[in-house]
Amino acid sequence: MAEADRERWDYTPLERVGPLRFGMSVEEATGAMLTRGCTADAVVELGTFGPFKQLRTRFRRADAPWYHADVVTYYVGPMGLTCIAVDALSGPQVIYEGIRLVGRPPSELSDELTAHLLSTDRSVEITPGGDIGSQDLGIMPRVQRAGDVLLTRLVFGRPNDWANTMSDCVPADEMLGHY
């Protein structure tokens, strides 16, 4: 999707990504996305995390193919919405402090994010995939293929009592490759 055609969402670390607030129920998140003209797949149970069920919902623009997901949301029991993944190719552009986070070459985002983290006295952290991320900001960039190019697919999370770090917070299927 062309950059100019992407919806623009703001990011407030550990609180919200666009219309989605961490802690929302599946029903609240689905309602927020439906008002934006998205369609939702059925809620899928991914398994359990301790005593709690882990759920997933995929959202896409109404005109997108059924197998595509622009935004994927993950929930854990009573904590509600705990993780949000935004597709590099067609998801909304998420902006934090003037930094475009989605659909960029990983090296460009790493350079800009590193400069921001250092200028705000935050730790520069290396994700399991080798990218620059931040526990303080609740972001873990992942890569997604776009033909022969890699672009950033952002995973946003809010670790809490159930997950101590962003790596703990991110569901296993987000650690896989995306196309």
Protein Blocks (a to p, Z undefined) as FASTA:
>chain_A
ZZklpccddddehkbgcjbcghiafklmmmmmmmnopacdddddfbdehjbccddddddd
fkbcfkbcfbdcddehjlopabdcddfklmccddeehiafehpafklmmmmmmmmmmmno
pacdddfkopacdfklopacddddehjaccdddddddddfklmbfklmpcfklmpccZZ
